[in-house]
Amino acid sequence: MGACPIGPGWGFVHDAGDPHVTLVDRGWRVLWTRGAGCRELAPALGEAGPVEGDLRAACLRQRADLLVARKLTSFGLVSVAVPHGYRRDDVTGIVAAVGGGPHSILAAFVAERLGTSLDVPAAIASGSRSVREDATAESLLAEVGTVVPDLPAKVVRADSARDLVAGLPAGSLLVVGAPGGSWMQRQFFGPGRRLVVKAPAGAIVVRRAPARCFQAMTEGMAFGPAMPVREARRLLVTAMAPVVDDGRLVGIVSRGALDAASPSAVVGAVATPPISVRDEAPLDEVDLVPEEIDQVPVIDGEGRLRGVILR
């Protein structure tokens, strides 16, 4: 990795080697809606495809991590990125303006991902109006820097968001979190949360949603209630497995229960009542499931098994 300065005082660093520093330790699944710049931006952020049909159903079906949309709405199932004046060929550098809160974390991730994808340098910055505020800005940068350690960070002396943007090199694309966070971050927006300050090459506004169970689930082994215990014993390689009848979760069976049962018995006779999480639920709800369940079943609103979360 090498330094690649593209403007006075901006020690940008660009690393094209590892594009997979993500919120969930894998490449992002990205959906895009109609709108200026959406289709162009989405492939630069991950494996991308258009929204087809109902938005919520599409996100669940495709297990989307990020939605690229023309504006911020009340839709909060997944994280959102909104491009403003984005043109890929105009971008020669990317700056994430960070404040407090989770949206700044996502802004930094997006800046890093775009830097890798577009093959341009990226950095994070925080504004400070005086020496007295430098420590706060440095603390914010240090917090965000823990998730993007390869991006250089800079405290910018600025009395407003416009001052911060005015000092950016030509060709800079700004990434900023949704309204909230620090005083500087709020100044990027006007009435109605409308973006009023853009960088020379446009801006991307991001809003981070909680990680959801459907984003972290994977395929797992499940048994039918009529399966003989002897067969389930042979197949089970984890401590427990879901029991599914006609696609719906009806129970959970453990290795201990199978070992204690007659080989001629059926799985449904030794299964216990189901324990599960909804696909739309925040991922931290998995922490409420007893630890001995090493495959947590994930179900949809009708009780159908969609996958499991491995622990």
C-alpha positions in Angstrom: 0.0 0.0 0.0 1.3 3.4 -0.8 0.4 7.1 -0.2 -1.3 8.8 -3.1 -1.8 12.5 -2.3 -4.3 14.2 -4.6 -4.5 17.6 -3.0 -2.7 19.8 -0.4 -2.9 18.4 3.1 -4.9 15.3 2.0 -2.8 12.2 2.6 -5.1 9.9 0.7 -4.2 6.2 0.7 -5.6 3.8 -1.8 -5.4 0.0 -1.6 -6.8 -2.1 -4.4 -5.9 -5.4 -2.8 -8.8 -6.3 -0.5 -12.4 -5.1 -1.4 -14.1 -7.2 1.2 -14.0 -5.1 4.4 -17.7 -5.1 5.0 -20.4 -4.8 7.7 -20.9 -8.5 7.7 -17.5 -9.8 6.7 -18.4 -10.6 3.1 -19.2 -8.8 -0.1 -22.3 -6.6 0.0 -25.5 -7.6 -1.8 -26.9 -4.4 -3.3 -30.3 -3.6 -4.8 -31.0 -0.4 -6.7 -34.2 1.5 -7.6 -34.8 3.9 -10.4 -33.3 7.3 -10.0 -30.3 9.4 -11.2 -27.0 7.6 -10.5 -28.6 4.6 -8.7 -27.9 2.0 -11.4 -24.4 3.4 -11.9 -23.5 3.5 -8.2 -24.8 0.1 -7.1 -22.3 -2.2 -8.9 -19.4 -0.1 -7.4 -20.6 -1.1 -4.0 -21.2 -4.9 -4.4 -23.1 -7.6 -6.2 -25.9 -5.5 -7.6 -29.3 -6.0 -9.2 -32.6 -4.0 -9.7 -35.5 -4.1 -7.3 -38.2 -6.2 -8.8 -41.7 -6.0 -7.4 -42.4 -5.1 -3.8 -39.3 -3.4 -2.2 -39.5 -5.2 1.1 -40.1 -8.6 -0.5 -37.2 -8.0 -2.9 -34.8 -7.1 -0.1 -35.8 -10.2 1.9 -35.6 -12.5 -1.2 -32.2 -11.2 -2.3 -30.9 -10.9 1.3 -29.9 -7.4 0.5 -27.4 -5.5 2.6 -27.7 -2.1 1.0 -30.3 -0.3 -1.1 -29.3 2.4 -3.5 -32.3 4.7 -3.9 -33.1 8.1 -5.3 -34.1 9.5 -1.9 -34.3 8.7 1.8 -37.7 7.4 2.9 -39.1 5.8 6.0 -38.1 2.3 4.6 -35.7 1.0 7.3 -35.3 -2.7 6.6 -31.8 -2.3 5.1 -29.1 0.4 4.9 -29.6 3.0 2.2 -27.3 5.0 0.0 -28.6 8.0 -2.0 -26.4 9.5 -4.8 -26.6 13.2 -5.6 -24.9 14.2 -8.8 -22.8 11.0 -8.9 -20.9 10.4 -12.2 -18.3 7.7 -12.0 -16.0 9.4 -14.5 -15.9 12.6 -12.5 -14.6 11.0 -9.3 -10.8 11.2 -8.6 -11.0 10.9 -4.8 -13.5 10.1 -2.0 -13.9 11.7 1.4 -16.3 10.5 4.1 -17.3 13.3 6.4 -17.9 11.7 9.8 -19.6 12.7 13.0 -21.0 10.5 15.8 -23.4 7.6 15.3 -23.8 4.6 13.1 -24.4 6.5 9.9 -20.8 7.7 9.9 -19.6 4.1 10.2 -21.5 3.3 7.1 -20.2 6.4 5.4 -16.6 5.3 6.0 -17.3 1.7 4.8 -18.9 3.1 1.6 -15.9 5.5 1.0 -13.5 2.6 1.4 -15.5 0.3 -0.8 -15.8 2.9 -3.5 -12.1 3.8 -3.4 -11.3 0.1 -4.1 -14.0 -0.3 -6.7 -13.3 2.9 -8.6 -9.6 2.7 -8.2 -9.3 6.1 -6.6 -7.9 7.2 -3.2 -10.2 7.6 -0.1 -10.1 9.2 3.3 -12.2 10.2 6.3 -12.5 13.7 7.7 -14.2 15.5 10.6 -14.7 19.2 11.0 -13.5 21.4 13.9 -14.2 25.1 14.4 -11.4 25.7 16.8 -8.5 24.1 18.7 -10.9 23.4 21.6 -13.0 21.1 19.3 -10.0 19.3 17.9 -10.0 16.6 20.5 -13.7 15.8 19.8 -13.0 15.6 16.1 -10.0 13.4 16.7 -12.0 11.1 18.9 -14.7 10.7 16.2 -12.1 9.9 13.6 -10.4 7.3 15.9 -13.7 5.6 16.6 -14.6 5.4 12.9 -11.0 4.5 12.0 -11.3 1.2 13.9 -13.5 -0.2 11.2 -11.5 1.3 8.2 -7.9 1.3 9.6 -6.3 1.7 6.2 -8.0 5.0 5.4 -6.1 8.2 6.4 -8.0 10.6 8.7 -7.9 14.3 8.8 -9.3 17.0 11.1 -10.3 20.0 9.0 -10.5 23.5 10.4 -13.9 24.7 9.2 -16.7 26.9 10.5 -19.3 25.2 8.4 -20.0 22.2 6.1 -19.4 24.5 3.1 -16.0 25.4 4.4 -15.1 21.8 4.7 -16.2 21.0 1.2 -14.5 24.1 -0.2 -11.2 22.7 0.9 -11.6 19.4 -0.9 -9.5 18.6 -4.0 -11.3 18.9 -7.4 -12.9 15.6 -8.3 -13.7 14.7 -4.7 -16.9 12.7 -4.0 -18.4 13.3 -0.6 -20.0 10.5 1.5 -22.0 11.7 4.5 -24.3 10.1 7.0 -28.0 10.9 7.2 -28.9 14.0 9.4 -27.7 13.6 13.0 -24.4 13.2 14.6 -22.1 16.2 15.0 -22.9 19.8 14.4 -20.9 19.7 11.2 -22.8 16.6 9.9 -26.1 18.4 10.4 -25.0 21.4 8.4 -25.0 19.3 5.2 -28.8 19.3 5.3 -31.5 21.9 5.0 -35.3 21.8 5.6 -36.9 18.4 5.0 -33.5 16.8 5.4 -32.5 17.9 1.9 -28.8 17.8 1.1 -27.6 21.4 0.5 -23.8 20.9 0.4 -22.1 18.8 -2.2 -18.5 18.1 -3.1 -17.1 18.9 -6.6 -17.9 15.4 -7.9 -21.2 15.0 -6.0 -22.3 13.3 -2.8 -23.7 10.1 -1.4 -25.9 10.2 1.7 -26.0 7.0 3.6 -28.2 5.7 6.5 -27.3 2.6 8.3 -30.0 0.1 9.5 -29.4 -2.6 12.1 -28.0 -5.9 10.7 -30.9 -8.3 10.2 -31.2 -12.0 10.6 -31.9 -12.7 6.9 -28.6 -11.0 6.0 -26.6 -13.4 8.3 -28.4 -16.7 7.7 -27.2 -19.6 5.6 -28.5 -22.9 4.5 -28.6 -25.6 7.1 -29.7 -29.2 7.5 -33.4 -29.8 8.5 -35.3 -33.0 9.1 -38.9 -34.0 8.4 -41.0 -35.2 11.4 -41.4 -38.6 9.8 -37.7 -39.3 9.3 -36.5 -42.3 11.3 -34.2 -41.5 14.2 -31.5 -43.8 12.9 -31.3 -41.8 9.7 -31.2 -38.5 11.5 -28.4 -39.7 13.8 -26.3 -40.5 10.8 -26.9 -37.2 9.1 -26.7 -34.8 12.0 -23.3 -33.1 12.3 -24.3 -30.2 14.7 -25.8 -30.2 18.2 -29.3 -29.5 17.0 -31.4 -29.2 13.8 -34.7 -27.7 12.8 -37.7 -30.0 12.1 -39.7 -28.9 9.1 -43.1 -30.1 7.9 -44.3 -28.8 4.5 -41.7 -26.0 4.7 -42.8 -24.7 8.1 -40.8 -25.0 11.3 -42.5 -27.4 13.7 -39.7 -28.2 16.2 -36.1 -28.7 17.0 -34.3 -31.9 17.6 -31.0 -32.4 19.5 -28.2 -34.9 19.2 -28.9 -35.9 22.8 -32.6 -36.6 22.1 -31.7 -38.7 19.0 -29.1 -40.7 20.9 -31.6 -41.5 23.7 -34.5 -42.5 21.4 -35.2 -45.8 19.8 -33.7 -46.1 16.4 -37.1 -47.0 15.0 -38.7 -43.9 16.4 -39.4 -40.9 14.2 -37.9 -37.4 14.6 -41.2 -35.7 15.3 -41.7 -37.9 18.4 -38.5 -36.6 20.1 -38.5 -33.0 18.8 -39.0 -30.1 21.2 -41.1 -27.0 20.4 -39.5 -24.7 17.9 -37.3 -21.8 18.9 -36.6 -19.3 16.1 -36.0 -15.7 15.1 -37.8 -13.7 12.4 -36.0 -13.0 9.2 -36.6 -9.2 9.6 -35.5 -9.1 13.2 -32.3 -7.4 14.3 -29.4 -9.8 14.3 -28.8 -9.2 18.0 -32.0 -11.0 18.8 -30.0 -14.2 18.2 -28.3 -13.5 21.6 -31.6 -14.2 23.3 -31.7 -17.8 22.0 -30.3 -20.4 24.4 -26.6 -21.0 23.7 -27.0 -24.7 23.2 -28.9 -24.1 19.9 -25.9 -23.9 17.5 -28.2 -23.5 14.4 -30.8 -20.8 15.1 -33.7 -21.3 12.7 -34.8 -18.2 10.8 -38.4 -18.0 9.7 -40.6 -15.7 7.7 -43.9 -14.2 8.7 -45.8 -17.4 7.9 -43.5 -19.7 9.9 -41.6 -21.1 6.9 -38.0 -21.9 7.5 -35.7 -19.6 5.5 -32.3 -20.6 6.8 -30.2 -20.9 9.9 -27.7 -18.7 11.7 -24.7 -20.6 12.8 -23.1 -19.9 16.2 
